Amino acid sequence: MPAIVVSEKDPAGMNIREQLIKEFEFKSNGKIFAGKEVLQYKNFEIVLTPERQVFADSVNSYETDLFIFASTHASKTGKPCLTVHPIGNWGVAELGGKDKTIVKTSAKLLRNYLFGLKFYVEENKLSYDVCLEATHHGPYLEKPTIFIELGSSEKQWADKNAANAIAKTIVNFYNPSTNTEPPIVCIALSGNHYCPEFTKLVLRKNYAVSHICPEYALQNFDDESLKQMIEKTVEKVDCILIDEKGLGKENLRIKEILQKSGMRIEKVRKLLKK
């Protein structure tokens, strides 16, 4: 049973929670967490935390199979966007979590949610970009975790239509019926924080991506990082994706680490041209 986690301090998260309750029949199930009632609809629960999401390690004590954080996304550009991403730190933990530690995630659910966001943005003619983000920030949790976010400024955080798109994505695209072949599950390296090439690949081809180590974090990437990316993907990892344009001065070192793994390595830009 997945737990949808919302911080009482998070405006977009509370907006998404409101839309979940409005759109679906969430009712109290008698459980209490951090002094607040837990709401349930079918197999989904909504859990409130008084902490900021990135520091909400306390939810580790909540019994669940998976955490889905409905959250604010903030950026200096203020660009309207709906994003989904795994969590963890490639280096020093500056925003929650643990140093050089990432959290387990599901490539297939990230893919499902990316498609869900795209579907509702198009259906409702919303002026929002939809994308994956690289793995970043806390909290540190023991169970598989995904963040799904509404951004990037106060105007968007209060947008009920965008929050409704996220709410419906969380529930309706959790396990959508599909007749397609199972996707090729990958981990990915390089590219910028918003992962445009990896986002395009997931939306255009039959690929699912779990953890992404972006260009700005490659200096911290090592053998242990690769080991964690593989072990902390729920599904079996089929290949490693790289965006060669962003490897820069780390090119040779990164490729040596990847080649030692013996795993299949694919170039994302080459795959997009097929």
ABEGO torsion letter per residue (X at the ends): XBBBBBBAABAAAAAAAAAAAAABBBBBAGBBBGGBBBBBBEABBBBBBABBAAABAAAAABBBABBBBBBBBBBAAGBBBBBBBBBEBABBBABEEBBGBBBBBBAAAAAAAAAAAAAAAAAAGBBBBBBBBBBBEOBBBABBBBBBBBOABAAAAABAAAAAAAAAAAAAAABBBBABBBBBBBBBBEEBAAGAAAAAAAAABBBBBBBBBBAAAAAABBAAAAAAAAAABABBBABBBBBAAAAEAAAAAAAAAAAAAGBBBBBAAAAAAX
